[in-house]
Amino acid sequence: MLTVDFDRLGVKPGDKVIDIGAGAGRHSFELYRRGADVIAFDQNADELADVEKMFVAMAEVGEVPAGASARVEVGDALNLPYEDATFDVVLISEVLEHVPRDGRAIAELTRILKPGGVAAVTVPRWLPEKICWALSDAYHEVEGGHVRIYRADELAEKLTAAGLEVRGRDHAHALHSPYWWLKCAVGVENNDNPLAKAYHQVLVWDMMKAPWLTRTAEKVLNPVVGKSVVLYLEKPREPSVVKAPR
């Protein structure tokens, strides 16, 4: 399940790309399939160990183009261990809502992006997230949980202040919003609720089969209740005035 549209982002074979907060690797795997030189970066070493195994398996079965490379690196998004202007593409998906010092993380991802490079930043959308918070404290009041709800314009302002230019905006995963509202209503840890189980089966079916009905429904509903907002950005070739991160 991809949140970022890599065609829209413009990822090309040979691009040097970092997926910050890669988690289980869903975006990193697609970047590797597209021929990029990928770093899956995360603070969770256990998850990255599984991502590394998948990278190896993908190469062994010929699932990636010749010349592509992929590796994992453990680290902190607030202190990225790379030189300035290292990457052609920077991706950070569903991460900033977890980070108390989000300004620092934004400054770091901007720093390592090359002038003329592109980035994609995704976070939970304001309205679906607000409903989840209203329905359940357990949804967000957990260790490593969400610390804020973004409005898209607020996030765009923070990214612009760091020196990036917003080139586009999109929404994704509308069918997932009602599922999470339902989970919050019945209990986020309640995996036996029949309605939640049935809805989850529908989502799995949609992801595996991509039927016309659900794909069309999600496309229509994304502008209204898409679970995530995606900002597509570019770092200007000419330096701009950058505000200090908070």
Disulfide bonds with the S-S distance in Angstrom:
none
